[in-house]
């Protein structure tokens, strides 16, 4: 299983793309945070078997994967729970409001803290979780506007979004072929739709769970128990006993 090759090819392909307004700064953690990303793939991707549930997020968050190289990668969860703490480089260009500080970053990505916090509380050890799941971000790039706001890929103009999605869908398809998951689960509606497009014809089951973003009123009403019920309904986890 060569997951690093999939990431390297995606990294190089998206670096050839150009972005303009409303994008001011582009971060590619597959480049500047390659060391922790490679450690994540080696430890929790390539050493575990096939048939797991593949969780697919949208793209890196400014205080998550941008800092740690790990999808939904809240610093404390990656460093203290997963045990990954590799050097992170400074990109050639940074937005002054969104610097890359790596594992020295003191801000936590809420989405990552929720997802990995649930994984820790539910499974205890990373190995126990990753025996049944793996997580991947569809798009590897993070976009920041001139004001420092986070811009998600679905908000990009079509002429910038379409080539990015083409590269990202091809990489996801390759990842699915490598991992042979039992199901691909979009974390949010956009990720579910793109996962379905990427795996068309592969005969892979597609599902969806609620995105843990703090921008989601539903997620703010207790994301973990809702996600647990959705995973149970998909047959990925056992249903809770009454």
Beta strands, then each sheet from edge to edge (+ up, - down):
strand 1: 25-28
strand 2: 53-59
strand 3: 133-139
strand 4: 141-144
strand 5: 150-151
strand 6: 183-187
strand 7: 205-209
sheet 1: 1+ 4- 5+
sheet 2: 3+ 2+ 6+ 7+
end
